Amino acid sequence: MGMDIKDVIANRQEAERKERIERILNAGKKLFLEKGYLGATMRDIALEAELSTGAIYVYFKGKDEIYGRVCEEAFHILMEMLEEARKSDGDSLKRLEAIARAYVRFYIDYKDYFDILSFNDLGFKRAGISEELLASLEKLSFKAVSIVNDTVLEGIGEGLIFGNVDSWELSVALWAGIEGLIFIHMRGYFDNYGLDLNDLFNTELRLIFYGIIPR
C-alpha cells in the first residue's frame, strides 16, 4: 500500500525544513568566521543562505540562537573526540595524554569550529550574547573540562598522580596549557622559530607529567 498523500507532503516539508536549517547554519558559520559574532547580521546570514530575513526568523529567534546551534555542533564533535580518548587503552596518564591530543586534533581537523568557539579571543561573556546562551555554552565547556578532571581523579586513585593536588586546578591548568599552545600557533609565532606544534605539545606534556607524577 502506498504512502498517504498527506504523509508525502509532510515528509517533503520536513526535508525542506531540515535543508533550510542546514543552509542557515552553514551561512552563519561562514559569516561568524569572516565577520565575527558581532559583525555578522541576520540580513547577512539571510543573503548568504539565499533566503529572506523573514524566512530565517521562522526557524531561529535571532543571531544568538544560530550562533548557539553552531557552537553546540562544535562542542558535540569535541565531546565525541574527548570521550573516545577517555576510553582509550592504558592507565589514566595515557588517557590524559590521549585527551590532550584529541583537543589538539580538534583544532587541526575542525579549525573553523575551533575559531568560532574562541571568536576573536573575546570570550563568551564579552561578546554581547544573551545570558541564556552564555549559560548553555559555559555548561558545555564545563563538561569538556570535566572529562579531564574525571581522568585526573582516576590517576590520583591509581597512585599515578600526586594525591595532594586539587583535581580541578590541575585539570584547568592542563587544559589552559594546551589551549595556550594552540592560540600561539594560531598567531604564527612558532613559524618564527621553526618550531612544530606537535613537538612543543610533547614537550609540554612531559613537563606537566614530570610535575604531577610521584617519584
C-alpha positions in Angstrom: 0.0 0.0 0.0 1.4 3.4 -1.0 2.0 6.3 1.3 -0.9 8.6 2.0 -0.6 11.9 0.1 -0.6 13.8 3.5 2.4 11.7 4.6 4.2 12.5 1.3 3.6 16.2 1.8 4.6 16.1 5.4 7.9 14.2 4.6 8.6 16.7 1.8 8.0 19.7 4.2 10.2 18.1 6.8 13.0 17.6 4.3 12.7 21.2 3.2 12.8 22.4 6.8 16.0 20.4 7.6 17.6 21.6 4.3 16.8 25.3 5.1 18.1 25.0 8.7 21.3 23.4 7.4 21.7 26.3 4.9 21.1 28.9 7.6 23.7 27.2 10.0 26.3 26.9 7.2 25.7 30.5 6.3 26.0 31.6 10.0 29.2 29.5 10.4 30.8 31.1 7.4 29.9 34.7 8.4 30.8 34.3 12.0 34.3 33.3 10.8 34.5 36.2 8.3 33.0 39.0 10.4 32.9 37.7 13.9 29.8 37.2 16.0 29.3 40.9 16.5 29.9 41.8 12.9 27.5 39.3 11.3 23.9 40.3 11.0 20.7 38.4 10.3 20.5 40.1 6.9 24.0 38.9 6.1 23.0 35.4 7.1 19.8 35.5 5.0 21.7 36.7 1.9 24.3 34.0 2.3 21.7 31.3 2.8 19.7 32.7 -0.2 16.6 33.2 2.0 14.6 36.1 3.1 15.2 37.6 6.5 11.7 36.7 7.4 12.3 33.0 6.5 15.3 32.9 8.8 13.1 34.0 11.7 10.7 31.1 11.0 13.5 28.7 12.2 15.5 30.9 14.6 14.7 33.6 17.1 17.8 35.6 16.2 21.5 35.6 15.7 22.1 34.3 19.2 20.2 31.1 18.5 22.1 30.5 15.2 25.4 31.1 16.9 24.4 28.8 19.8 23.5 26.0 17.4 26.8 26.3 15.6 28.6 26.2 18.9 26.6 23.2 20.0 27.6 21.4 16.8 31.3 22.2 17.6 31.0 21.1 21.2 29.3 17.9 20.1 32.2 17.0 17.8 34.8 17.9 20.5 33.0 15.9 23.2 32.9 12.8 21.0 36.6 13.1 20.4 37.3 13.6 24.1 35.1 10.8 25.2 36.7 8.4 22.7 40.1 9.4 24.0 39.0 8.9 27.6 38.0 5.3 26.7 41.4 4.5 25.1 43.6 1.8 26.4 46.2 2.3 29.0 46.4 3.8 32.5 45.0 7.2 33.5 48.2 9.1 32.4 47.9 7.5 28.9 44.3 8.5 28.8 45.1 12.1 29.9 47.6 12.3 27.1 45.0 10.9 24.6 42.5 13.6 25.8 45.1 16.3 25.3 46.0 15.0 21.9 42.3 14.9 20.9 41.9 18.6 21.7 44.9 19.4 19.5 43.4 17.2 16.8 40.1 19.0 17.1 41.9 22.3 16.5 43.7 20.9 13.4 40.8 18.9 11.9 37.9 21.3 12.8 39.7 24.6 12.8 36.6 26.5 11.7 34.6 25.3 14.7 37.6 26.0 17.0 37.8 29.5 15.7 34.1 30.1 16.2 34.2 28.8 19.8 37.0 31.2 20.6 35.9 34.1 18.3 38.3 37.0 18.4 39.6 35.9 21.8 36.7 37.9 23.3 35.3 35.1 25.3 31.6 34.5 25.6 31.0 37.0 28.4 32.3 40.0 26.5 30.8 39.2 23.1 27.3 40.6 23.9 25.4 37.3 23.7 22.4 36.5 25.8 22.6 35.2 29.3 20.7 32.1 28.3 23.1 31.3 25.5 26.1 32.1 27.7 24.9 29.7 30.4 24.4 26.9 27.8 27.8 27.4 26.3 29.6 27.5 29.6 27.8 24.3 30.6 29.1 22.6 27.5 32.6 24.0 28.2 32.4 22.7 31.8 31.5 19.2 30.5 34.6 19.2 28.4 36.9 20.0 31.3 35.0 17.6 33.5 36.3 14.8 31.3 39.9 15.9 32.1 39.0 16.2 35.8 37.5 12.7 36.0 40.6 11.2 34.4 42.8 13.1 36.9 40.8 11.7 39.8 41.3 8.2 38.4 45.1 8.9 38.2 45.0 10.0 41.9 43.1 6.9 42.8 45.7 4.7 40.9 48.6 6.5 42.7 49.9 7.8 39.4 49.2 11.4 40.2 50.1 13.2 43.5 47.2 13.0 45.9 47.8 16.4 47.4 46.8 18.3 44.4 43.4 19.9 43.6 42.0 17.9 40.7 40.1 20.8 39.2 43.1 23.1 39.5 45.3 20.6 37.7 42.6 19.9 35.1 42.2 23.6 34.2 46.0 24.1 34.2 46.4 21.2 31.8 43.5 22.5 29.5 44.9 26.0 29.6 48.4 24.9 28.8 47.3 23.0 25.7 44.9 25.8 24.7 47.7 28.4 25.1 49.9 26.4 22.7 47.1 26.4 20.2 46.5 30.1 20.4 50.2 30.9 20.0 50.2 28.6 17.0 47.2 30.4 15.5 49.2 33.6 15.6 52.0 32.0 13.6 54.6 32.6 16.4 56.0 29.1 16.1 57.0 29.8 12.4 59.4 32.5 13.5 61.4 29.9 15.4 61.0 26.9 13.1 59.0 25.1 15.8 56.4 22.4 15.3 53.1 22.3 17.2 53.3 18.6 17.9 56.9 18.8 19.1 56.0 21.6 21.6 52.9 19.7 22.6 55.0 16.7 23.5 57.5 18.9 25.5 54.6 20.5 27.4 53.1 17.1 28.3 56.5 15.9 29.6 56.8 19.0 31.8 53.3 18.6 33.1 53.6 14.9 33.8 57.0 15.4 35.5 55.3 17.8 37.9 52.4 15.5 38.8 53.9 12.0 38.9 55.1 10.8 42.3 58.7 9.8 42.3 
